[in-house]
Amino acid sequence: MSTSIENASEECSVEESKSQNLVALSESSYHDSSHNRDKTLLNKYIDRILDDFPTPSERYYDIRLVTSEDRKCYFGEVGDQCIMFHSNKICIVTLAPSHPVISQDKEITGIEFSFEGDSKIDRTTCQPRGKRKRGGQKLRKNSPICGILCSDGSKYIVTACIGSKLIEINRNIMNDHSIIKKKPLSSGYIAIIQPNEWAKLNDLKAGFPKLS
């Protein structure tokens, strides 16, 4: 009987040691990763349940910064944006924490999803169908997705940033403008898009720095 108890105790000790080693390895890997940057802009706009545990936005998306430098849009001024790349071949378009609407804490008074150019564009009518998202509106990198109107009279156009197809817009921001500023990297996103050339996406991402 005593031998059985000793063996069971030894097995428990071994399993406990393995578990501790795995936890230590996991924590080491996480602390060495690009996610754990407590003093960065990224941390300020990420809501973690636990301080040392990455959110889904950090775990499943490669978040890249697209600066306003050398970017133009016919419909108005642009600001810094983020493209959140997911491995399932979709991307999320958001404002970057450095965008004037967020960094200058501007009051948002309205969101526009329609534009008058050579023809009228209305992003709210986009209704893609099937796995290939047929019917999704085609977007060039400078194509407007929405316009953000501010109380100081400024207007910022959110563009696609990459050649893609519009999958959906975030209708929640139409009713609650504040989440664009409070949670730009989660529920305050602008739109979901599908890149045109996923095979060449690594080359495309290389041109955008990681958000840190």
JOLINKA-V531684 format. One record per pair of residues at least 6 apart in sequence whose C-alpha atoms are under 8 Angstrom apart, sorted by the first residue. I is the first residue (numbers start at 1). J is the second residue. If there is no record, write none. Layout:
i: <I:I>
j: <J:J>
This chain:
i: <30:34:35:35:36:36:37:37:40:41:41:42:42:42:45:45:45:45:45:46:46:46:46:47:48:48:49:57:57:60:60:61:61:61:61:62:62:62:62:63:63:63:63:63:63:64:64:64:64:64:64:64:64:64:65:65:65:65:65:65:65:65:65:66:66:66:66:66:66:66:67:67:67:68:68:68:68:71:71:72:72:73:73:73:73:73:75:75:75:76:76:76:77:77:77:78:78:78:78:79:79:79:79:79:79:80:80:80:80:80:80:81:81:81:81:81:81:82:82:82:82:82:83:83:83:83:83:84:84:84:84:85:85:89:89:89:90:90:90:90:91:91:91:91:92:92:92:92:92:93:93:93:93:93:93:94:94:94:94:94:94:95:95:95:95:95:95:96:96:97:97:100:101:101:101:101:102:105:106:106:106:107:107:107:108:108:108:108:108:108:109:109:109:109:109:110:110:110:110:110:111:111:111:111:111:111:111:112:112:112:112:113:113:113:113:113:113:114:114:114:114:114:114:115:115:123:123:123:123:124:126:126:126:126:126:126:127:127:127:127:128:128:128:128:128:129:129:133:136:136:136:137:137:137:138:138:138:138:139:139:139:139:139:139:140:140:140:140:140:141:141:141:141:141:141:142:142:142:142:143:143:143:144:144:144:144:145:145:145:145:145:146:146:146:147:147:147:147:148:148:148:148:149:149:160:162:163:163:164:164:164:164:165:165:165:165:166:166:166:166:167:167:167:167:168:168:168:169:169:169:170:170:170:170:170:172:173:173:173:173:179:179:180:180:180:180:181:182:183:195>
j: <36:212:54:58:52:54:43:212:212:97:212:97:211:212:97:182:183:184:185:55:183:185:186:55:54:55:55:185:186:86:87:84:85:86:87:84:85:86:210:82:83:84:85:210:211:82:83:84:85:205:208:209:210:211:80:81:82:83:96:208:209:210:211:80:81:82:83:161:208:209:79:80:81:78:79:80:81:78:142:78:142:142:143:144:157:159:115:144:157:155:156:157:155:156:157:156:157:158:159:95:99:100:156:157:158:95:96:97:98:99:100:93:94:95:96:99:158:93:94:95:96:211:91:92:93:94:161:91:92:93:94:91:92:194:195:198:192:193:194:195:192:193:194:195:189:190:191:192:193:160:189:190:191:192:193:184:185:188:189:190:191:158:180:184:185:189:190:102:184:103:184:106:107:108:150:181:181:181:150:151:152:150:151:152:148:149:150:151:177:178:148:149:150:151:177:148:149:150:174:177:146:147:148:149:173:174:177:146:147:148:149:122:123:124:145:146:147:120:121:122:123:124:146:121:122:137:145:146:169:169:135:136:137:166:167:168:135:136:167:168:134:135:136:137:167:135:136:167:165:166:167:165:166:167:163:164:165:166:160:162:163:164:165:166:160:161:162:163:164:159:160:161:162:163:164:159:160:161:162:159:160:161:157:158:159:160:157:158:159:160:191:157:158:159:155:156:157:158:155:156:157:158:155:156:193:195:195:196:193:194:195:196:193:194:195:196:191:192:193:194:191:192:193:194:191:192:193:190:191:192:188:189:190:191:192:188:179:180:188:190:187:188:187:188:189:190:188:188:189:201>
